[in-house]
């Protein structure tokens, strides 16, 4: 999980420090879910898509379990991952019917990069 956070952190140049922290938290939660729900021995993939005004983080895994928001009680020690993603990301979701496994993504709006002029 630490490796996935470092990978993403290395590609967040231009993001405000607070936003980079939010993105790292979401990566941790999505990767934790992938590790918990992917069959033993299978791998997962973290992908970063940079656009002019957004960063999209994708976690691809081999699980067929449908992601869903939980409503944990105060004493539950799990079930808050997607609640955090939902609270921190500007949007999140997962496509359906895309083949084996799944992709869960989180998107973050970022300021448009400054344009250099001569």
N, C-alpha and C positions, 0 to 999 in steps of 0.2 A: 504494500500500500504506500509506503514511504517513497518507493521508486516512482510510482505513478504521480504522486504529488510533486516530486522534484521535476519530473518530465514536464508536467504542465507549468510549473512555476518558471521553468527555463524559457517558456514561450509566451509569457505574459507581459513582455515589455510594452510600455505605453499604458498599462492599466494603473489606476490609482492603487496605492498599497491596500486600502480597505477592500477594494473590489477584488484584488488578487487574493486576499485572505478568504473572501467569500467563495471564490472559484475553487481554491484549494480544499475548503471544507466540503463543497459539493462533490469534488472528485473523490475525496475520502469516502463519502457516504455511498456514492455510486459504485466505487470499487469494492467496498465492504459488502454491499448487496450482491455484486457479481461473485465474490468469493464464497459467500454463504449459500448461494443458490445454484452455482454452476457445478455439474457433476465432477467428482474427484478425478484428477488427472487432466482435466480440460483447462485450457487457457482462456484469458480474456484480453481484449485490446482496448487501449485508451487512444482516442483520436481527438485532435484539436483542429477546428476549422476557424480560421481568422478571416473576417470580412471587414469592410470599411467601418462599419458601425456596430459590430457584434463579434462575440467569441462564442463558439458552440463547442461544448465538450461532449463527446460520445463515449460510452462504455459498451462495447460489444461483448456478449458472453454466449455460452452454449446452453443456457437454461431456457426452458419454455414457460417458466412461471411468469404470470402477468404482474407487472409492478402495480402496487396500489398504496394509497395513503392509509396509514393505520391511525387509530385513535387510542394510543396507549394511556393507561392510567398513570397517576403520579408515581406509583411504585414499580411500574414495568421498567425493566432494564434494556429493552429493545423496542423497535417499532417507530423510531423518530427520524430515521434517515431521510425518507422522502418528504417528511414534514419540513426538515431543514432545507432540503433542496428547493421545495416549493416556496419557502419563505425568502431564501437568498437569491435564487435565480429569477430572471425576468420572465422566463418561461421554461417548461420542461415537458417531456413526454416520451412516447415510444411509438414507433410505427407498428402496425399490425400486419401480419401475413407476409413478412418479408423473407421467409425461409426458415431454416433451422436456427435456433437460438433467438436472440433479440438484441436490440440496441436501445439503451436508455440515454437520453440526451438532456442537457441543461444549456440554456442560452443566456447570455449576458450582454446587455447593451453597453457599448464603449464609445467614448468620444471619437469623432472623426479625426484622423491624424492631420496634423498641421501640414499645409502645402508650402513647400519651400519655393520662394520666388527669387529671381535674379535681377 
